[in-house]
């Protein structure tokens, strides 16, 4: 017995992003587990948007999400409050924003010659992103740290 229904068509993978505009936003617990989940869900979302796993762009963006999320947990923690991850894709640009509720602890680049074990996450973000910065939350306590990366087009 044969069917007249066509075979399912699988999407074609290319190096070009497949989005004119997309948005993702979610709150996570301010714990190491929440930061890991934010990185994993961001990686999945980026792949869905046409930025495939194991590509340089995917790796850079998930590292940016991981560092900003870890910073929100380590430096932006207010007990009982979550952090928010927001990803926005517009044209060939991805914007990563991580918002925590601790506005008095502002991000600053560490001195790479410092012998401490940590504190170099923002140096990685600055090296990978086209631009980054932060701003205080307008609607409550806290701050948003953001990074922007142009992807997929020369």
C-alpha positions as CSV (number, residue, x, y, z in Angstrom):
1,X,0.0,0.0,0.0
2,X,1.4,3.4,-1.0
3,X,0.7,6.8,0.3
4,X,0.3,10.0,-1.7
5,X,1.6,12.2,1.1
6,X,5.0,13.7,0.4
7,X,8.0,12.8,2.5
8,X,8.9,15.2,5.3
9,X,11.4,17.9,4.3
10,X,14.3,18.4,6.6
11,X,15.6,22.0,7.0
12,X,18.8,22.8,5.2
13,X,21.7,23.7,7.4
14,X,23.8,26.7,6.3
15,X,26.3,29.0,7.9
16,X,23.9,31.9,7.4
17,X,21.5,32.7,10.3
18,X,17.9,31.9,9.5
19,X,16.3,34.8,11.3
20,X,15.2,38.3,10.6
21,X,14.2,38.6,14.3
22,X,13.8,36.3,17.3
23,X,13.5,36.7,21.0
24,X,14.0,34.5,24.1
25,X,13.6,35.4,27.7
26,X,13.6,33.3,30.9
27,X,14.3,33.6,34.6
28,X,16.6,31.2,36.3
29,X,17.5,30.4,39.9
30,X,20.6,32.3,41.1
31,X,22.5,29.1,41.6
32,X,25.3,27.3,39.6
33,X,22.6,24.9,38.4
34,X,20.5,27.9,37.1
35,X,23.6,29.3,35.3
36,X,24.3,25.9,33.6
37,X,20.6,25.6,32.6
38,X,20.7,29.1,31.1
39,X,23.8,28.2,29.0
40,X,22.2,24.9,27.8
41,X,18.9,26.5,26.9
42,X,20.6,29.4,25.1
43,X,22.7,26.9,23.1
44,X,19.5,25.0,22.1
45,X,17.8,28.2,21.1
46,X,20.7,29.4,19.1
47,X,20.8,26.1,17.2
48,X,17.0,26.5,16.5
49,X,17.7,30.0,15.1
50,X,20.2,28.6,12.6
51,X,23.5,29.0,14.5
52,X,24.5,25.3,14.7
53,X,26.2,23.5,17.6
54,X,30.0,23.3,17.4
55,X,30.2,26.4,15.1
56,X,32.6,29.2,16.3
57,X,29.7,31.6,16.6
58,X,27.6,29.1,18.7
59,X,30.6,28.5,20.9
60,X,31.3,32.2,21.4
61,X,27.7,33.0,22.2
62,X,27.2,30.2,24.7
63,X,30.5,31.1,26.4
64,X,29.2,34.7,26.7
65,X,25.9,33.4,28.2
66,X,27.9,31.1,30.6
67,X,30.1,33.9,31.8
68,X,27.4,36.5,32.3
69,X,25.1,34.0,34.0
70,X,27.9,32.8,36.3
71,X,28.6,36.5,37.2
72,X,24.9,37.0,38.0
73,X,25.1,34.1,40.4
74,X,28.4,35.0,41.9
75,X,28.3,38.8,42.1
76,X,24.6,39.6,41.6
77,X,23.0,37.2,44.1
78,X,20.3,38.4,46.3
79,X,18.9,35.4,48.3
80,X,15.5,34.4,46.9
81,X,15.8,36.4,43.7
82,X,16.4,35.0,40.2
83,X,18.4,36.3,37.3
84,X,17.0,36.7,33.8
85,X,18.5,35.8,30.5
86,X,17.3,37.5,27.4
87,X,18.5,36.7,23.8
88,X,17.5,38.8,20.9
89,X,18.3,38.1,17.3
90,X,17.8,40.9,14.8
91,X,19.1,40.5,11.3
92,X,22.7,39.3,11.7
93,X,23.1,40.4,15.3
94,X,22.6,38.5,18.6
95,X,22.2,40.4,21.8
96,X,22.7,38.6,25.1
97,X,21.4,40.3,28.3
98,X,21.6,39.0,31.9
99,X,19.8,40.9,34.6
100,X,20.3,40.4,38.3
101,X,19.0,42.2,41.3
102,X,22.2,43.5,42.8
103,X,22.7,47.0,41.4
104,X,25.5,48.2,43.7
105,X,28.0,45.6,42.4
106,X,28.8,46.9,38.9
107,X,30.9,44.9,36.4
108,X,34.5,45.8,35.8
109,X,37.2,44.2,33.7
110,X,39.9,42.5,35.9
111,X,43.6,43.1,35.5
112,X,44.9,40.0,33.6
113,X,48.2,40.2,35.6
114,X,46.3,39.7,38.9
115,X,47.1,36.4,40.4
116,X,43.6,35.6,41.7
117,X,41.8,32.4,40.6
118,X,38.8,34.1,39.1
119,X,37.6,37.4,37.8
120,X,38.4,37.0,34.1
121,X,35.0,36.2,32.8
122,X,34.3,39.8,31.5
123,X,37.7,39.7,29.8
124,X,36.4,36.7,27.8
125,X,33.1,38.5,27.1
126,X,35.0,41.6,25.9
127,X,37.3,39.5,23.7
128,X,34.4,37.5,22.1
129,X,31.7,40.2,21.7
130,X,31.7,43.1,19.3
131,X,30.6,45.4,22.2
132,X,29.4,44.9,25.8
133,X,28.3,47.1,28.7
134,X,25.8,47.4,31.5
135,X,23.0,49.6,32.7
136,X,21.0,49.9,35.9
137,X,17.4,48.5,35.9
138,X,14.8,51.1,35.4
139,X,12.0,49.1,36.9
140,X,13.5,47.9,40.2
141,X,16.8,47.1,41.9
142,X,19.6,45.5,39.8
143,X,21.5,45.8,36.6
144,X,21.6,44.3,33.2
145,X,24.9,43.3,31.6
146,X,24.8,42.9,27.9
147,X,26.9,41.8,24.9
148,X,26.4,42.0,21.2
149,X,27.9,39.8,18.5
150,X,27.4,40.1,14.7
151,X,27.0,36.6,13.3
152,X,26.9,34.8,10.0
153,X,27.6,37.6,7.5
154,X,31.0,38.9,6.4
